[in-house]
């Protein structure tokens, strides 16, 4: 078995969701889930078909994001994995419930704007995702000033009241 690490390619300001599903219907159902969760959303979606023609299936609302999702799906190349690239100003927190509720979705590996590396195992013609490395190592533990900053940020974003 060979192990390798694949770095996702994306601009810093974009979020990605990396997951695993189990059926060709994933592409249409995820597309529908995303546009229903956030009307007007810009995204690209690519899904690695694990049997049959073994194609990378694709969809989305922004051609450049579809292209980026396909590039990352090709680099990962793991059966039944999917990559969603969200456009600028669109965030996983607004779509994750809809994505996870999709009947074909088995798991979510990551939802992040951070640099993302995917640990891949390959044996013969089979390839799978073992895990991910999301962002960087922590540099310390938050203090009172950091707690105040975090709480203020969440209130400015409208996630918390008071």
Phi and psi in degrees as a GROMACS rama.xvg file:
@    title "Ramachandran Plot"
@    xaxis  label "Phi"
@    yaxis  label "Psi"
@TYPE xy
-103.343  139.909  UNK-2
-112.856  142.887  UNK-3
-150.856  163.316  UNK-4
-117.393  127.058  UNK-5
-110.71  123.653  UNK-6
-86.3251  125.63  UNK-7
-67.8836  139.734  UNK-8
-100.394  123.819  UNK-9
-170.015  153.692  UNK-10
-66.5921  154.6  UNK-11
-58.1441  -31.9158  UNK-12
-85.443  1.27465  UNK-13
-106.32  146.345  UNK-14
-99.3343  149.512  UNK-15
-128.818  152.859  UNK-16
-123.845  126.781  UNK-17
-116.225  127.481  UNK-18
-148.405  -176.303  UNK-19
-130.804  140.76  UNK-20
-136.476  -167.115  UNK-21
-139.304  12.226  UNK-22
-159.825  147.642  UNK-23
-58.3939  -25.4858  UNK-24
-66.178  -11.9808  UNK-25
-51.7496  -45.2503  UNK-26
-58.481  -50.7902  UNK-27
-67.4133  -40.669  UNK-28
-69.1689  -39.6917  UNK-29
-66.9605  -40.9259  UNK-30
-56.4786  -50.2228  UNK-31
-61.7973  -41.5868  UNK-32
-61.5909  -42.1722  UNK-33
-67.316  -47.1722  UNK-34
-71.3994  -23.9321  UNK-35
-78.1436  -37.7668  UNK-36
-67.7633  -40.1711  UNK-37
-138.793  94.4623  UNK-38
-55.9941  136.832  UNK-39
83.6229  4.26655  UNK-40
-60.6014  143.398  UNK-41
-107.46  125.711  UNK-42
-159.864  162.935  UNK-43
-128.204  145.232  UNK-44
-136.786  134.497  UNK-45
-136.597  141.024  UNK-46
-132.47  126.589  UNK-47
-88.0641  107.492  UNK-48
-69.01  132.638  UNK-49
-97.8257  -6.79247  UNK-50
-148.771  -177.227  UNK-51
65.3241  -128.231  UNK-52
-72.5069  -16.6888  UNK-53
53.1094  50.8021  UNK-54
-96.0303  162.547  UNK-55
-91.9249  112.314  UNK-56
-86.2551  148.188  UNK-57
-144.474  157.493  UNK-58
-165.155  175.124  UNK-59
152.509  -178.99  UNK-60
-115.481  -2.4661  UNK-61
-138.895  112.555  UNK-62
-53.4611  -39.0992  UNK-63
-68.3629  -30.1047  UNK-64
-77.5676  -34.682  UNK-65
-62.094  -44.753  UNK-66
-59.0744  -42.5543  UNK-67
-67.4531  -40.5204  UNK-68
-62.5746  -42.4979  UNK-69
-63.5559  -44.8496  UNK-70
-56.195  -45.8359  UNK-71
-69.2596  -37.6012  UNK-72
-63.3759  -39.2767  UNK-73
-63.8694  -42.3566  UNK-74
-65.984  -39.2828  UNK-75
-74.3343  -52.8237  UNK-76
62.0895  21.6181  UNK-77
-91.6606  132.101  UNK-78
-55.5256  136.285  UNK-79
63.292  17.99  UNK-80
-90.1075  155.094  UNK-81
-135.747  151.323  UNK-82
-126.283  127.322  UNK-83
-114.628  125.814  UNK-84
-108.552  118.836  UNK-85
-91.0684  140.81  UNK-86
-67.7712  165.638  UNK-87
-58.51  132.472  UNK-88
88.5882  0.899656  UNK-89
-114.785  138.388  UNK-90
-130.378  147.88  UNK-91
-55.6024  -36.829  UNK-92
-56.1783  -26.664  UNK-93
-86.2717  -12.9815  UNK-94
-126.976  -10.7943  UNK-95
-60.1134  -39.9725  UNK-96
-60.2472  -42.8595  UNK-97
-66.1252  -40.8436  UNK-98
-64.4318  -47.8409  UNK-99
-66.4847  -26.113  UNK-100
-79.0853  -11.0236  UNK-101
-63.1066  125.042  UNK-102
-56.6358  -26.8362  UNK-103
-83.083  -17.6684  UNK-104
-71.9029  124.778  UNK-105
-93.4439  -43.0385  UNK-106
-160.787  158.636  UNK-107
-111.69  125.22  UNK-108
-86.0818  -37.28  UNK-109
-161.872  151.817  UNK-110
-144.628  106.375  UNK-111
-160.852  158.965  UNK-112
-104.045  -6.94347  UNK-113
-69.5775  163.664  UNK-114
-56.939  136.896  UNK-115
-130.903  124.573  UNK-116
-113.049  140.902  UNK-117
-114.938  125.344  UNK-118
-88.5627  119.56  UNK-119
-114.615  140.08  UNK-120
-114.759  139.295  UNK-121
-133.526  133.962  UNK-122
-137.058  111.385  UNK-123
61.3334  -127.563  UNK-124
-94.2814  12.0872  UNK-125
-105.084  140.312  UNK-126
-142.386  135.112  UNK-127
-141.067  159.197  UNK-128
-90.4033  122.291  UNK-129
-87.9677  -31.1881  UNK-130
173.64  -174.498  UNK-131
-135.055  159.399  UNK-132
-120.599  112.797  UNK-133
-109.85  111.971  UNK-134
77.0345  -144.542  UNK-135
-127.724  171.3  UNK-136
-63.9618  146.566  UNK-137
-67.0838  149.718  UNK-138
-105.052  -3.22532  UNK-139
167.63  -165.854  UNK-140
-117.236  138.151  UNK-141
-63.593  143.92  UNK-142
-103.863  -174.75  UNK-143
-57.285  -41.99  UNK-144
-63.5237  -39.3234  UNK-145
-68.3883  -37.3513  UNK-146
-63.4607  -44.7848  UNK-147
-61.8063  -42.7785  UNK-148
-61.2479  -45.648  UNK-149
-60.4142  -47.3272  UNK-150
-65.0048  -39.8915  UNK-151
-63.4015  -43.533  UNK-152
-58.7987  -46.7904  UNK-153
-62.5629  -36.8242  UNK-154
-70.2924  -39.0935  UNK-155
-64.0997  -34.6306  UNK-156
-76.3185  -11.7168  UNK-157
87.4391  12.6272  UNK-158
-83.7133  -19.9739  UNK-159
-133.471  152.564  UNK-160
-112.373  158.075  UNK-161
